[in-house]
Amino acid sequence: MGETRFYHLSAGNIVEALARLCGKALSQGRRVVIRLPDEAAAEKITQSLWNFSADSFLPHGNAADGEADRQPVWITHRDENPNGADVLIAMQGAEFSESPDAFALICALFDGRDDADLSAARARWKACRNQSEAPDAPGAPTLTYWQQAPTGEWEKKA
């Protein structure tokens, strides 16, 4: 089974944090799907990633760009994996994949300064923890919780 990580943003910009997570995954030879709750949010993240830094580039695309198989990072609001990614980053309360085996790594990235985002992440954490602790769930995914330090680095908390 895979791993589910919760990333609690508490400092800095969520787009910068997302770009760093994606950059790390790409440097490990992975492919990524970024899932958001709706089309408008997906488009906003797409545009933000084009403009987040003048001195770096994160290759990404979406349905409007097409050619999913050529996109190392795919941004969507659908439950899909058209680029063959092994990492899912769910943001703003977007649902995880229905199939627990669809991704080797699932990351829930949320802004701890946003009450709605924090509340949704807490509910999702509780549901994932209950699922991983269920006696009839052998091989359930590993569950970890990471919180951002003031320096921007991630610290494992659980």
Sine and cosine of phi, psi and omega as CSV:
sin_phi,cos_phi,sin_psi,cos_psi,sin_omega,cos_omega
0.00,0.00,0.27,-0.96,-0.05,-1.00
-1.00,0.00,-0.36,-0.93,-0.05,-1.00
-0.76,-0.65,0.61,-0.79,0.11,-0.99
-0.88,-0.48,0.82,-0.57,0.00,-1.00
-0.88,-0.47,0.67,-0.74,0.12,-0.99
-0.96,-0.28,0.80,-0.60,0.00,-1.00
-0.92,-0.40,0.93,-0.36,-0.06,-1.00
-0.99,-0.11,0.97,-0.23,0.02,-1.00
-0.97,0.24,0.79,-0.62,0.03,-1.00
-0.73,-0.68,-0.07,1.00,0.02,-1.00
-0.58,-0.81,0.59,-0.81,0.09,-1.00
0.99,0.14,-0.26,-0.96,-0.14,-0.99
-0.98,-0.21,0.69,-0.72,-0.05,-1.00
-0.91,0.41,-0.51,0.86,0.02,-1.00
-0.94,0.35,-0.64,0.77,0.06,-1.00
-0.90,0.44,-0.68,0.74,0.03,-1.00
-0.89,0.46,-0.68,0.73,0.04,-1.00
-0.88,0.48,-0.72,0.70,-0.01,-1.00
-0.88,0.47,-0.62,0.78,0.02,-1.00
-0.92,0.39,-0.68,0.74,0.04,-1.00
-0.89,0.46,-0.69,0.72,0.02,-1.00
-0.90,0.43,-0.68,0.73,0.02,-1.00
-0.86,0.51,-0.66,0.75,0.02,-1.00
-0.90,0.43,-0.70,0.71,0.02,-1.00
-0.88,0.48,-0.71,0.70,0.00,-1.00
-0.89,0.45,-0.61,0.79,0.01,-1.00
-0.91,0.40,-0.33,0.94,0.05,-1.00
-1.00,-0.08,0.13,0.99,0.02,-1.00
0.98,0.18,0.29,0.96,-0.01,-1.00
-1.00,-0.05,0.26,-0.97,0.12,-0.99
-0.88,-0.48,0.47,-0.88,-0.17,-0.99
-0.77,-0.64,0.64,-0.77,0.27,-0.96
-0.93,-0.38,0.78,-0.62,0.12,-0.99
-0.97,-0.24,0.87,-0.50,-0.04,-1.00
-0.93,-0.37,0.75,-0.66,0.04,-1.00
-0.86,-0.52,0.24,-0.97,-0.13,-0.99
-0.96,0.28,-0.39,0.92,-0.03,-1.00
-0.44,-0.90,0.17,-0.99,-0.08,-1.00
-0.88,0.47,-0.64,0.77,-0.01,-1.00
-0.90,0.44,-0.68,0.74,0.03,-1.00
-0.91,0.42,-0.64,0.77,0.03,-1.00
-0.90,0.44,-0.67,0.74,0.02,-1.00
-0.92,0.40,-0.62,0.78,0.02,-1.00
-0.89,0.45,-0.69,0.72,0.03,-1.00
-0.92,0.40,-0.64,0.77,0.05,-1.00
-0.83,0.56,-0.77,0.64,-0.01,-1.00
-0.91,0.41,-0.63,0.77,0.00,-1.00
-0.89,0.45,-0.62,0.79,0.00,-1.00
-0.94,0.35,-0.44,0.90,0.08,-1.00
-0.94,0.35,-0.49,0.87,-0.16,-0.99
-0.92,-0.39,0.09,1.00,-0.17,-0.99
-0.94,0.34,-0.44,0.90,-0.04,-1.00
-0.49,-0.87,0.70,-0.71,0.01,-1.00
-0.98,0.20,-0.32,0.95,-0.08,-1.00
-0.93,-0.37,0.23,0.97,0.09,-1.00
-0.54,-0.84,0.28,-0.96,-0.05,-1.00
-0.66,-0.75,0.74,-0.67,0.08,-1.00
-0.92,-0.39,0.95,-0.32,-0.02,-1.00
-0.92,0.40,0.80,-0.60,-0.03,-1.00
-0.39,-0.92,0.30,-0.96,0.03,-1.00
-0.39,-0.92,0.05,-1.00,0.01,-1.00
-0.52,-0.85,-0.13,-0.99,-0.06,-1.00
-0.85,0.53,-0.57,0.82,0.01,-1.00
-0.91,0.40,-0.52,0.85,0.01,-1.00
-0.98,0.19,-0.51,0.86,-0.04,-1.00
0.94,0.33,-0.22,-0.98,0.02,-1.00
0.76,0.65,0.79,0.61,-0.06,-1.00
-0.81,0.58,-0.61,0.79,-0.04,-1.00
-0.90,0.43,-0.29,0.96,0.02,-1.00
-0.99,-0.14,-0.02,1.00,-0.07,-1.00
-0.98,-0.18,0.91,-0.41,0.03,-1.00
-0.93,0.36,-0.43,0.90,0.07,-1.00
-0.79,-0.61,0.83,-0.56,-0.02,-1.00
-0.90,-0.43,0.77,-0.64,-0.03,-1.00
-0.94,-0.33,0.77,-0.63,-0.11,-0.99
-0.45,-0.89,0.25,-0.97,0.16,-0.99
-0.91,-0.42,0.11,0.99,-0.03,-1.00
-0.97,-0.23,0.31,-0.95,0.12,-0.99
-1.00,0.09,1.00,0.07,-0.08,-1.00
-0.52,-0.86,0.29,-0.96,0.05,-1.00
-0.56,-0.83,0.90,0.43,-0.11,-0.99
-0.97,0.25,-0.22,0.97,0.00,-1.00
-0.98,-0.20,0.16,0.99,0.04,-1.00
0.92,0.39,0.57,0.82,-0.04,-1.00
-0.94,0.34,0.46,-0.89,0.13,-0.99
-0.94,-0.35,0.01,1.00,0.04,-1.00
-0.82,-0.57,0.76,-0.65,0.12,-0.99
-0.92,-0.40,0.78,-0.63,0.15,-0.99
-0.91,-0.41,0.92,-0.38,0.01,-1.00
-0.99,-0.17,0.74,-0.67,-0.04,-1.00
-0.79,-0.62,0.37,-0.93,0.12,-0.99
0.81,0.59,0.62,0.79,0.05,-1.00
0.98,0.18,0.17,0.99,0.03,-1.00
-0.87,0.49,0.55,-0.83,-0.03,-1.00
-0.95,0.32,0.50,-0.86,0.14,-0.99
-0.98,0.21,0.20,-0.98,0.03,-1.00
-0.89,0.45,0.55,-0.84,0.06,-1.00
-0.91,0.41,-0.49,0.87,-0.01,-1.00
-0.99,-0.10,0.89,-0.46,-0.02,-1.00
-0.91,0.41,-0.30,0.95,0.00,-1.00
-1.00,-0.09,0.05,1.00,-0.07,-1.00
-0.92,0.40,-0.47,0.88,-0.03,-1.00
-0.70,-0.72,0.59,-0.81,0.06,-1.00
-0.96,0.30,-0.51,0.86,-0.03,-1.00
-0.68,-0.74,0.79,-0.61,0.09,-1.00
-0.90,-0.44,0.79,-0.62,0.02,-1.00
-0.87,-0.49,0.78,-0.62,0.13,-0.99
-0.97,-0.23,0.95,-0.33,0.01,-1.00
-0.98,-0.19,0.85,-0.53,-0.03,-1.00
-0.64,-0.77,0.46,-0.89,0.00,-1.00
-1.00,-0.04,0.94,-0.35,-0.02,-1.00
-0.93,0.37,-0.16,0.99,0.04,-1.00
-1.00,-0.02,-0.08,1.00,0.02,-1.00
-0.96,-0.28,0.91,-0.40,-0.11,-0.99
-0.84,0.54,-0.67,0.74,-0.02,-1.00
-0.92,0.39,-0.68,0.73,0.01,-1.00
-0.90,0.43,-0.68,0.74,0.01,-1.00
-0.90,0.43,-0.69,0.73,0.01,-1.00
-0.89,0.46,-0.70,0.72,0.02,-1.00
-0.90,0.44,-0.64,0.77,0.00,-1.00
-0.92,0.39,-0.63,0.77,0.03,-1.00
-0.88,0.47,-0.69,0.72,0.02,-1.00
-0.90,0.44,-0.67,0.74,0.01,-1.00
-0.91,0.41,-0.66,0.75,0.04,-1.00
-0.85,0.53,-0.74,0.67,-0.02,-1.00
-0.87,0.49,-0.70,0.71,0.00,-1.00
-0.90,0.44,-0.68,0.73,0.01,-1.00
-0.92,0.40,-0.66,0.76,0.02,-1.00
-0.90,0.45,-0.70,0.72,0.04,-1.00
-0.88,0.48,-0.64,0.77,0.02,-1.00
-0.91,0.41,-0.68,0.74,-0.04,-1.00
-0.95,0.31,-0.40,0.92,0.00,-1.00
-1.00,-0.06,-0.08,1.00,-0.02,-1.00
-0.89,0.45,0.70,-0.71,-0.03,-1.00
-0.90,0.44,-0.41,0.91,-0.02,-1.00
-0.99,-0.12,0.35,0.94,-0.03,-1.00
-0.88,-0.47,0.85,0.53,0.04,-1.00
-0.90,0.43,0.63,-0.77,0.01,-1.00
0.97,0.25,0.32,0.95,0.03,-1.00
-0.89,0.46,0.44,-0.90,-0.04,-1.00
-0.88,0.47,0.51,-0.86,0.13,-0.99
-0.93,0.38,0.65,-0.76,-0.05,-1.00
-0.86,-0.51,0.84,-0.55,0.04,-1.00
-0.74,-0.68,0.38,-0.93,-0.04,-1.00
-0.79,-0.61,0.82,-0.58,-0.02,-1.00
-0.86,-0.51,0.71,-0.71,0.05,-1.00
-0.85,-0.52,0.59,-0.81,-0.05,-1.00
-0.98,0.19,0.74,-0.68,0.08,-1.00
-0.99,0.14,0.28,-0.96,0.04,-1.00
-0.84,0.55,-0.42,0.91,0.03,-1.00
-0.97,0.22,-0.20,0.98,-0.02,-1.00
0.99,-0.15,-0.20,0.98,0.03,-1.00
-0.97,0.24,0.44,-0.90,0.00,-1.00
-1.00,-0.05,0.72,-0.69,0.04,-1.00
-0.88,-0.47,0.77,-0.64,0.01,-1.00
-0.96,0.29,0.82,-0.58,-0.04,-1.00
-0.94,-0.34,-0.47,0.89,0.00,-1.00
-0.43,-0.90,0.00,0.00,0.00,0.00
